[in-house]
Amino acid sequence: MQRFAAHEFLETQEALRSKHAAIEMHGVLAEMAQDPQLTGIINRHQQMIMNAYQQGISLLQGKGFNIAPAPIQLRVAQPTAVGLNNPQMAAPNPHPTRLSDMTIATLMLNWHKSGSAIGMLWAAECVDPGIRQYHVNGANACQQMAYETWQYMNAKGYYQAPQLADHTMNTMINAYQPQQQMLL
């Protein structure tokens, strides 16, 4: 029987419950999505989460698997657009029968961003190297899925990236001075 520290075991249980919920939630979101590109993103993310769920079960049951960070290959929507282009937000519908693609993408983005933050927090609490790496891998996968989701949203105009005026950015950048000497 595998022996883990209580906190890392309980956090891994929480991670598995979260992945379980994410698998189901992605299934619901894929059914509601109108844009085939968004559906493809949702399905890829769901598959990644399903793989991570199975890895977590194998790890806890002592069956082993390659815990090394796996390369994550997500598709890039298109180059990022920076700056605002007449942003518009429709009023929220408190009684929808179907979620909009913007709402679906927003839910995914926030889910993945939260997953990345909490995954790294869980990793920092682990003493077992395999469990630690499992949570690091999960956090990294979440941040990459969040970025892919954000790229989709940016390309569709759902999430525009504001930009500071050039003089403001230059003033802030030039406020920093390089270190004069290196301390050994």
N, C-alpha and C positions, 0 to 999 in steps of 0.2 A: 504494500500500500504506500502510495506517495505521501510524504509528510511535508506540509507547507506551514509557514507562519500564519497565524489566524487572520491577520489583516490582509495579506496578499491573497489568501484563499477566498475570503469574503468579497474582496474587490474583483477577483476573477469571476466569482459567481455573478456579481452585479454586471460585469462586462458581458457574460454569456446571456443574461436576461435582456440586456440592452440590445445585443446583436439579434436575439430571437425576435424582439419587438421590431427592430429595424428591418429584418427580412420580411415580416408581415406588412409593415408600413410601406415598404418599397413596392410590394405586390399591389397594394391598394392604389398607390400613386401611379403606378404604371398603367393600371386600368383606366384611370381618370385622365391621364395626359392626352392632349390633342396632337401635339407636335411629335412626329416620329423621331426627331433628333433627341428630344427630351426623353421619350420612352426608351431609346437606346441607352442613354446615360443612366437612367434609373435601373434598367436591366443589368448593365455592367456593374453598377454599384451593388446591386442586390447579390450578384454572383460573388463579388469580392467579400461581402459580409458573410455569405454562406460559407465560403472557404475559411474565413477567420473563425467562424462559429465551430466548424468541424475541427480546426486546429486546436482551439481551446479545449474542446472535449477530449481530444487525443492527449493533450498535454496533461490535463488533470487526471486522466485515467492511466497515465504512465505508459502509453503506447508509443510515445515519441513521434517526432516529426522534425524536419529541418527548421530550426527556429531562426536561422540567419535571416537578416532582412532580405526580402524578396524584391526584385525590381518591380515597380508598379508602372504599368503602361496605360495611361489614360489618353484619350483623344483631346487634342486642343481644338476648341471651337473655331477660333480665328484670332487675329491679333487684337490685343486689348485696346479699347477706345478710352482715352483719358479726356476729361473735360465734360461739361454738361451740354446737352443738346435738347433744350426745351423739355425737361423732365415732367412727366404727368403721372399722377396716381389716381386711379378710380377710387371712389368711395368703397369701403369694404361692404360685402353683402353678408349680413348676419344669418341668412337662411339659404345658403346655396344647396343645390342638389348635386352640383359637380364643382370641384375646385378648378380655378383657372391655372394655366401653365405657370404664370408668374407666382401664384401662391404655392403651387407644388414645388417649384424651384426654390422658393424662399424657405419652405419647410425643410427641404433637403439640405440647403446651405447651412441653416442654423443647426440642424441635427449633426451634420458632419463637423462643423466648427466646434460644437460642444463636445463631440466625441473625441476630437483631437486634444482638446484641453484636459478633459477628465482622464483620457488614456495616459497622457504623460504624467499627470498627478498620480495615478495608480502605479505607473512604472517606478516613480521615485520612492514609493513606499514598499517596494518588493525587495526581499533578500535572496530569493531563488533566481539565479541568472536566467533560466528559461522562462519563468513567469514574467520577469522584468522585460526581457526582449519581446515576449508576446504582446505586452502592453505598449511598448515602444513601436512595434510594427503596426499595431492597431491605431495608435495616435498618428503615425505617419500616413497610413492609408486614409484616415479620415481627413487629414489636412489636404491630401492630394485630391480626394473626392470633392472636398469643399471648393478647392481651386477650380476644378473642372466645372463644377456647378456654377461658380461665379463667372467663369468665362462664358458659359452659355447665357447666363443672365445679362452679362455685359453686351454680348453680341446682339441680343434681342432688345436691348434698351431698358430692361427691367431693373438693372443695377448699374447706374452710371457712376463713374469715378470722378468726383470733383477735383479740381486742380487749383492750387494757389497761384496768384499772379507771379510772373517771373521775378519782379523786384522783391517780393516777399520771400520767395524761395531762395534767391541769391543772398539776401540779407541773412536769412537763417543759416544757410550753408556756410557763408563766410564768417559767421560768428565762432566757428570752431577753428582752433589752431592746432597744427601738428605738434606732437611731442618733440622736444629738441634733442633729447638723448635717450638712448635705450638703457634701462637699468638691467643689470645682470644679476 
